[in-house]
């Protein structure tokens, strides 16, 4: 017999009401901090029992979309999920997906060269100085595995800061999320060991060259430098990943 298509599990009534409340908030153009209607009005507006409304509000509060204050002036208010919380929640989803270095760099290589090109000649001296200050934190090769780990993490901050200036909130989030995932992967899989001087030197040189291209407004060069940086970093990181797997098998 033909296999029936998989169906999504039925969503509970409080979950459906929570979605309706979110839709209403958007339709009303409410912003962070705006007061939400009281419980009685919610019951009347959405035609649901008190228990369902309360459970829906608890779900929204758990998601960070609603905040509740008690006492004088208290009530329920529109909340806003921080980027840090959103990245953490999304990171938890991917934590058990067995991501590889290749998975991450497939996205980085598609996005980051274009971001670099778009920012050429548009960053202020303060912005460029911030990037240079990050590079100065790994001005010399690491002397210990712990220092190697910190340098890997610090070098990824460079890309997160660069993405912040992109002007595209979704694009910036994706790049910063990729940097965070790779940073986490580096730490918990110990991809910083063994020491790799070539990875440090290549990465730092690419970043220095990129800042020069950004400062001088050379968009094409900025794109190519970032593309080369991503390709080289992927090759080195995949080698590190293979070394870790080899040690794991031997142990």
Secondary structure, DSSP 8 states (H G I E B T S, - for coil): ------------HHHHHHHHHHHHHHHTT--TT-B---HHHHHHHHT--HHHHHHHHHHHHHTTSEEEE-STT-EEEE----HHHHHHHHHHHHHTTT--HHHHHHHHHHHHHHHHHHHTTTS-HHHHHHHHHHHHTTSS--SSHHHHHHHHHHHHHHHHHHHHTSS-HHHHHHHHHHHHHHHHHHHHTTTT-S--HHHHHHHHHHHHHHHHHHHHT-HHHHHHHHHHHHHHHHHHHHHHHHHHHHHHHH-
